[in-house]
Amino acid sequence: MVAVAFLFACKKDKVDISLDLKLTEKLEFASPSGSKDSYIMPESNDYANLPNQDAKNPVTAAKVELGKMLFFETGIGLDAKYPVSKSTYSCSSCHVPSMSFTAGRFQGVADGAVGFGDHGEARVKNPEYGGSEVDAQGARPLPTINLTYVTNALWAGGFGSFGTNVGTENVWNQDTLLAINHKGFEGLEANNQRALVVHRQVINKNVTDSLGYTAMFDEAFPDIPAEERYSLKTGAFAIAAYFRTILTNQAPFQRWLKGDEKAMTEQQKRGAILFFDKAGCKNCHNSPSLNAMRYEAVGVNNLFQSPYDVFRTDASDLRNFGRGGFTKREEDMHKYKVPQLYNLKHVGFYFHGASKTSLRQVVEYFNDGIPENPQVPASQISSKFHPLGLTKSEVEDLTEFLENGLYDPYIERFAPKAVMSGNCFPNNDPQSRRDMGCQ
């Protein structure tokens, strides 16, 4: 019996080692550096090794702490469309930590909505607002995680002076918000300043004094003159610094990369091998966060084409043309930024138009390789989007890797325990407070 047990153990170890070696081989072949270590994320407080930092806004602990507070602070939601919504919403209204920092529903709504439910899924339009008056996003909000690997923000990559936006200067003056690209900021810094304006938030000395943030601004930005220190710009800088530290570096795949061969199950390892080999996912998703600063069309439906009750988007919405809606170039139409793939397990809605409701459906969509949106010309569909020929068991293995191999279960560690105003967050309207048990 001892001999049988020994042989069984040896056989099991052999299988594990074989999978580990094969995955290492695939990673080394796919890696730009030739090493699987290039997929390892730094620790969140290893500021020097966070890539794509803005030279005008190096990450510091003081900025990160301030940014974390401001991102959840309902007290800066002061420019609401109607008084009933004043100080009731925050950036995190559409980026809920328990939902991996994306919306708990198909479309994010900040000003003009009430309620929360358990994870933001029960947020609905305030009856005092018309549908065109709410602060709603025209596409599914991207998770604000692993953003240190992003150089140009949003699905169309429209914000940021560098990276993929070099050569797009001719359109920066066509929209007052895009004009910020002339100021020479990286994507997060530029987009955050835009977002604070669009989402009707206010930061000035009176606000920082009243909410208790003045000392934090002083610590975070001592080199900025006092008359400029308490502003949307510095607030945006702080939030950008915070964003760069929200890393899913405790996911099983990350732990495996760092040497813990037991961090992933055999099925997750098989799925990872498929990801970097037969399924071809790495042809687009090939960075530490498995994103890419490129734009591809895979023919999915837009949010206005969904069966959901959506606000402020229709067939004429430029956001429904992806990168082309920003650049106005025909070759960019219907192309969207290749997103990161960590912590998608529970988010419930996938692609920019929320047309899929499970990762299994996403894998099956790519495996079938058939565009679902008839409004996207075949000429625009990515050459990388085609039938994959995965078997049923391979689909299951790949889905398991995406769902659990890439899932950091401790993502809520990046949320604060409280904000300086003492308000409830991410929402502070009466219904949300009741839903969250926060009074």
Buried (B, 14 or more C-beta within 10 A) or exposed (E): EEEEEEEEEEEEEEEBEEBBEBBBBBBBEBBEEEEBEBBBBBEBEEBEEBEBBBEEBEBBEBBBBBBBBBBBBBBBBBBBBEEBBBBBBBBBBBBBBBBBBBBBBBBBBBBBBBBBBEBBBBBEBBEEBEEEBBBBBBBBBBBBBBBBBBBBBBBBBBBBBBBBBEEBEEBBEEBEBBEBBEEBBBBBBBBBBBBBBBBBBBBEBEBBEEBBBBEBBBBBBEEBEEEEBBBBBBBBBBBBBBBBBBBBBBBBBBBBBEEEEEBBBBBBBBBBBBBBBBBBBBBBBBBBBBBBBEBBBBBBBBBBBBEBEBBBBEEEBBBBBBBBBBBBEEEBBBBBBBBBBBBBBBBBBBBBBBBBEBBBBBBBBBBEBEBBBEEBEEEBBBEBBEEBEBEEEBBBBBBBBBBBBBBBEEBEEBBBEEBBBEBBBBBBBBBBBEBBEEE
